[in-house]
Every structure is written in C-alpha cells, then in structure tokens.
Amino acid sequence: VTTPRTHAIVIGASIAGLVTARVLSEHVDEVTILERDRLPQEPATRRGVPQGRHAHVLLAKGRQLLDGWFPGIGDDLIDRGAVPIDAARMVWHQAGAHRTPADLGTISLCMTRPLLEDAVRGQLLQQRANVAIADGVSVERPLVEDERVVGVLVDGVERRADLVVDCSGRNTRLLAQLEDEGFPYPEVSAIGIEMAYGTRMVPRHDHHLDGDLVVSYGDPAGAHRLGTMLPVEGDQWMITCAAFHGDRPPTDPTEFEAITATLPSREIADVLADTVVPSPVLTHRMPTSQRRHVERLARMPAGFVVLGDAICSFNAVYGQGMSSAALQAEALGRSVQRHGVASPSLPRAFYRRSAKVVDVPWKLAATSDFADPRTTGPKPMGTDLTNRYLEKVLLACHTSPRVARQTVQVQNLMARPESLMTPTMIARVLLAARRSPARRASTETAAPAPVDRSGVLSRDEPVAA
Ligand SMILES: Cc1cc2nc3c(=O)[nH]c(=O)nc-3n(C[C@H](O)[C@H](O)[C@H](O)COP(=O)(O)OP(=O)(O)OC[C@H]3O[C@@H](n4cnc5c(N)ncnc54)[C@H](O)[C@@H]3O)c2cc1C
C-alpha cells in the first residue's frame, strides 16, 4: 500500500514564499513555489519586489530564524560582501541625541535586499531536494471545490495541491477571488502614514565611518524625517530617506543631498557631500501600514492560507516585514505539525498563531506611527500613554546602556515590549531620561509611577561618552 504523496504550492518566491517553502519541506513530500517574475541568476532587483531597491534591515529575530533554517547562510552572505555590524557600533540618533552604544549580543548583517533574497533562494534549493521553483508563472486564481482550495489555475491549466500558501504580497488578489466564491473577505486595519522613500547608492570609502550603520530620526511631532545609511556589498552605502504625510524626499540628487542636511545628525550629509557622481534617487511610496485580520474570519476554505505581507505590511522604517514573515512561517510549521497539511482545521489554527506573532510588531509599529499627530486610522488603546513613556525611553537611551540594550532587543523582536515596562526598568528609564542631553523642558511624569518590588531603585551604569 502506498500512501498518497503530499504536495504544497507556495505563491511567490520573495522572502515569505522562500521561508514558507523551507518550513513546509519538512512536512510535505513536495513543495512547488510559483513565481510570476523570471528570477535573476545574480542578485538583482525585480519587478515583483520593487521595494528591493531600498534599505532592508534584517532584524535579529529574522536573522536567528534564517540561521536555523539555512545553516551557513551568514558565512555565505559575508563571502558575497554583506557587512557584519556590531549593534554597539551603530550610530543611532533619535529624540535629539545619539543613542549610547548598546550591545545586541549578535552580529547583524547589512546587505542589499536582492543579495539576501538570492542567498536564501540559493540555500533553499541547495539544501531541500523536495522544493522546486517555477518562475515566470503567474497564478490566475485559486481552484475551489466543496469548501476547499484544491490548487491554482495557471495559464488555464489546473495545478493541484493539498495546501496552497499565498505569499504574493500586500496586493494579493486571491482573497478577493475567494470572496467571489462566497467566502468572507477579512477585516482590514489601515494606518495612514503616507510614507515616501528615496534611496541613493554611493561609494563607501575608508575615510568614511568605518562600516557603521547610521540611523537618524527626526522628531515625529516636528520635522518627521528619517535617514538610514547602510554599508552594503560592493563597497557601497545605501542611503535611504523617508518622509511622511505629503513630505517626500526629492528625486533630484542635489536636492536629496540638501534634505539629508535637515536630518538631526550630520553623518549622512557628510558622506553625500564627499560623493562626486550624482547617483539617481529611487523612490517608493506606501500610503498605509496594513493588516488583514484573517484570524477574525468566520468562514474560510480548507487547503489555503495567506502569509507574509499579504497578512501584514508594516511601515517599512521599522524593518519588520521579513522577520514577521519568518515568524509566521515558523507558526505555520507548528500548525502543520499539529494538524496535518490537509486538515480543514489548519487555516484557523495557523491564523490564530500568526495573529499572535504579528501582534507584537504591529503594535510596536502602530504605537510609534501615532507619535506623529498626522497619522490616521485605528489607534490601539493606550497608545498616547505608551508614547509618552516611549519618549522617556528614547531619552534614556542617550545615557543608559541598559535601557538602550533592552530597547534594541525589543526593536529586534528578541524581547517583548513589556520588558521595557517592568518596575525596575521604569525606574531606570525615568532616572536616565533626566540625564539625557536632549531632555525636554517638560518635567511632567508621563510614565506610570514606578513600583520597585525589591525596594531598591538601582542606578544605571556610568554614563557613556
Ligand atoms: C520600501 C520598503 C522597505 C522595506 N524595508 C524593510 C526592511 O528594512 N526590513 C524588513 O524586514 N522588511 C522591509 N520591508 C518589507 C519586506 O519587503 C517584505 O516584508 C518582504 O518582502 C516579505 O514580503 P512577501 O514575501 O510577503 O511579499 P513580497 O515581497 O511583496 O513578494 C511577493 C512575491 O509574489 C510574487 N507574485 C505576486 N503575484 C503573483 C502571482 N499572481 N503569481 C505568482 N507570483 C506572484 C511577486 O512577484 C513577489 O515575488 C520593506 C518594504 C518596503 C515597501
């Protein structure tokens, strides 16, 4: 007696699709990724992932998951030019001063998004013999039979599978097509940010900052602009400026340089001033952070789930999308292991788990987004109070290595946000914020009153220079 072979189809060979295929390859006999683009042989931007031309930071959580699934990927990336960065050497200017050096406990890697995707794809195909990618293949729609997605239609031809995972990104059409088949469309939370990115690539010289990553944030309540400068392969800096609510980085290279001079710290402007050839400014716009609440669906077909940006696409400045996709893929693996790939209870079980892993980055991002008073949309409860406390946290990051370290851990999804709100941490934050060189004139206590259960308000380490 032969058991029928199990087959999963993953739509989209971007980061969500690749990590999903990796996870599913442990649970099904065969995984096929269907990708609309023709995939390049070398790292290169492609039509289906236009955001690939802009700064992409891989948070520590995402790095940890990728390292686990693809042993050796870090070395592979470094061999190909990715730049290792010690978080303690990051130049990070926010809330009016530079953050004190904070060790993250791991080394981060800086590279372009096409290099990362190329490395993940290469490792996947090398290490998982039961995964195949068919590129230049556009999925037209899901095939539905008896309340179940049984495959997809491609060029009029049916491709059948036990499970279809839609990783086709923020603009997926499949949920609308399922609505046409009688299934409800998920509720959508959209937070209006009107984000505009402008990116320039410029040569990186030895006399510039030595391999450091730079982040420079303008005050959300004032000139809310952000500049990042990432050292990437090919001895280049990738300089990205973000602006919000109608403010846009200029497309003229000289004006772009001028706008970097309006950032609260000089590092990026200094490098651009040292650049002779005016490289073009590439742009991208994102009107909203968007979350589809698939976990609230009353009815859903068996044999189908969405994952990645199709579920949640965040304000890009927090660098959460790829790590969130990896966390969701991990959650899918757990759900498949528990319920089986073809089980009708799989989609609901997965959506329940994925909602939990998406919740943290979604709330972190939404909270920070609402620090800008022009942000619109559903404001999570308690956001204003949290933001008043976060303001203190950011000030404390100027002087307290412990607060800075914990903040970096939270931002990298390695620690829960609540870890910044323990009584000891609140006491530490309030003390350190008072020492910030950028301390606001207002002395009102914005945080909940610290309750120190040990009875000792421990002092921070000495102030770093
Ligand atoms: C400007 C910008 C900057 C960002 N910066 C960061 C960052 O710093 N760090 C971070 O972690 N994240 C960042 N992100 C988010 C990150 O790009 C995504 O989270 C990540 O790519 C995962 O998305 P995804 O795989 O779900 O979808 P996508 O990346 O959108 O990929 C969808 C894939 O599906 C394919 N496809 C679409 N339709 C079909 C179809 N019908 N048939 C077959 N294939 C199809 C597309 O060609 C594409 O390959 C940023 C996003 C933007 C917009």
The ligand as an SDF file (V2000), in Angstrom:
LIG
                    3D

 53 58  0  0  0  0  0  0  0  0999 V2000
   10.1200   50.4490    0.8970 C   0  0  0  0  0  0  0  0  0  0  0  0
   10.1190   49.2010    1.7380 C   0  0  0  0  0  0  0  0  0  0  0  0
   11.1750   48.9630    2.6010 C   0  0  0  0  0  0  0  0  0  0  0  0
   11.1690   47.8120    3.3910 C   0  0  0  0  0  0  0  0  0  0  0  0
   12.1820   47.6250    4.2870 N   0  0  0  0  0  0  0  0  0  0  0  0
   12.1930   46.5040    5.0440 C   0  0  0  0  0  0  0  0  0  0  0  0
   13.2470   46.2720    5.9750 C   0  0  0  0  0  0  0  0  0  0  0  0
   14.1270   47.1060    6.1890 O   0  0  0  0  0  0  0  0  0  0  0  0
   13.2330   45.1020    6.6830 N   0  0  0  0  0  0  0  0  0  0  0  0
   12.2280   44.1680    6.5210 C   0  0  0  0  0  0  0  0  0  0  0  0
   12.2640   43.1200    7.1830 O   0  0  0  0  0  0  0  0  0  0  0  0
   11.2220   44.3790    5.6640 N   0  0  0  0  0  0  0  0  0  0  0  0
   11.1720   45.5020    4.9170 C   0  0  0  0  0  0  0  0  0  0  0  0
   10.1530   45.7040    4.0370 N   0  0  0  0  0  0  0  0  0  0  0  0
    9.1040   44.6600    3.9050 C   0  0  0  0  0  0  0  0  0  0  0  0
    9.6170   43.4830    3.0550 C   0  0  0  0  0  0  0  0  0  0  0  0
    9.9860   43.9150    1.7880 O   0  0  0  0  0  0  0  0  0  0  0  0
    8.5380   42.3950    2.9780 C   0  0  0  0  0  0  0  0  0  0  0  0
    8.0030   42.1850    4.2460 O   0  0  0  0  0  0  0  0  0  0  0  0
    9.1150   41.0930    2.4670 C   0  0  0  0  0  0  0  0  0  0  0  0
    9.4700   41.1880    1.1280 O   0  0  0  0  0  0  0  0  0  0  0  0
    8.1440   39.9240    2.5970 C   0  0  0  0  0  0  0  0  0  0  0  0
    7.0820   40.1520    1.7560 O   0  0  0  0  0  0  0  0  0  0  0  0
    6.3320   38.9910    0.9830 P   0  0  0  0  0  0  0  0  0  0  0  0
    7.2900   37.9340    0.5900 O   0  0  0  0  0  0  0  0  0  0  0  0
    5.1420   38.6270    1.7730 O   0  0  0  0  0  0  0  0  0  0  0  0
    5.7880   39.7480   -0.3210 O   0  0  0  0  0  0  0  0  0  0  0  0
    6.5810   40.4710   -1.4880 P   0  0  0  0  0  0  0  0  0  0  0  0
    7.9650   40.7830   -1.0960 O   0  0  0  0  0  0  0  0  0  0  0  0
    5.7210   41.5920   -1.9480 O   0  0  0  0  0  0  0  0  0  0  0  0
    6.6510   39.3760   -2.6360 O   0  0  0  0  0  0  0  0  0  0  0  0
    5.5340   38.8770   -3.3090 C   0  0  0  0  0  0  0  0  0  0  0  0
    6.0220   37.9050   -4.3920 C   0  0  0  0  0  0  0  0  0  0  0  0
    4.9050   37.2890   -5.0220 O   0  0  0  0  0  0  0  0  0  0  0  0
    5.0540   37.3400   -6.4270 C   0  0  0  0  0  0  0  0  0  0  0  0
    3.7000   37.3200   -7.0100 N   0  0  0  0  0  0  0  0  0  0  0  0
    2.7540   38.2870   -6.8710 C   0  0  0  0  0  0  0  0  0  0  0  0
    1.6260   37.8950   -7.5000 N   0  0  0  0  0  0  0  0  0  0  0  0
    1.8620   36.6740   -8.0260 C   0  0  0  0  0  0  0  0  0  0  0  0
    1.0840   35.7500   -8.7820 C   0  0  0  0  0  0  0  0  0  0  0  0
   -0.1840   36.0240   -9.1280 N   0  0  0  0  0  0  0  0  0  0  0  0
    1.6490   34.5640   -9.1740 N   0  0  0  0  0  0  0  0  0  0  0  0
    2.9250   34.2640   -8.8230 C   0  0  0  0  0  0  0  0  0  0  0  0
    3.6980   35.1090   -8.1140 N   0  0  0  0  0  0  0  0  0  0  0  0
    3.1800   36.2890   -7.7170 C   0  0  0  0  0  0  0  0  0  0  0  0
    5.8290   38.6280   -6.6650 C   0  0  0  0  0  0  0  0  0  0  0  0
    6.4630   38.6470   -7.9190 O   0  0  0  0  0  0  0  0  0  0  0  0
    6.8240   38.5790   -5.4870 C   0  0  0  0  0  0  0  0  0  0  0  0
    7.9330   37.7930   -5.8110 O   0  0  0  0  0  0  0  0  0  0  0  0
   10.0990   46.8740    3.2740 C   0  0  0  0  0  0  0  0  0  0  0  0
    9.0430   47.1260    2.4020 C   0  0  0  0  0  0  0  0  0  0  0  0
    9.0340   48.2940    1.6600 C   0  0  0  0  0  0  0  0  0  0  0  0
    7.8570   48.5610    0.7490 C   0  0  0  0  0  0  0  0  0  0  0  0
  1  2  1  0
  2  3  1  0
  2 52  2  0
  3  4  2  0
  4  5  1  0
  4 50  1  0
  5  6  2  0
  6  7  1  0
  6 13  1  0
  7  8  2  0
  7  9  1  0
  9 10  1  0
 10 11  2  0
 10 12  1  0
 12 13  2  0
 13 14  1  0
 14 15  1  0
 14 50  1  0
 15 16  1  0
 16 17  1  0
 16 18  1  0
 18 19  1  0
 18 20  1  0
 20 21  1  0
 20 22  1  0
 22 23  1  0
 23 24  1  0
 24 25  2  0
 24 26  1  0
 24 27  1  0
 27 28  1  0
 28 29  2  0
 28 30  1  0
 28 31  1  0
 31 32  1  0
 32 33  1  0
 33 34  1  0
 33 48  1  0
 34 35  1  0
 35 36  1  0
 35 46  1  0
 36 37  1  0
 36 45  1  0
 37 38  2  0
 38 39  1  0
 39 40  1  0
 39 45  2  0
 40 41  1  0
 40 42  2  0
 42 43  1  0
 43 44  2  0
 44 45  1  0
 46 47  1  0
 46 48  1  0
 48 49  1  0
 50 51  2  0
 51 52  1  0
 52 53  1  0
M  END
$$$$
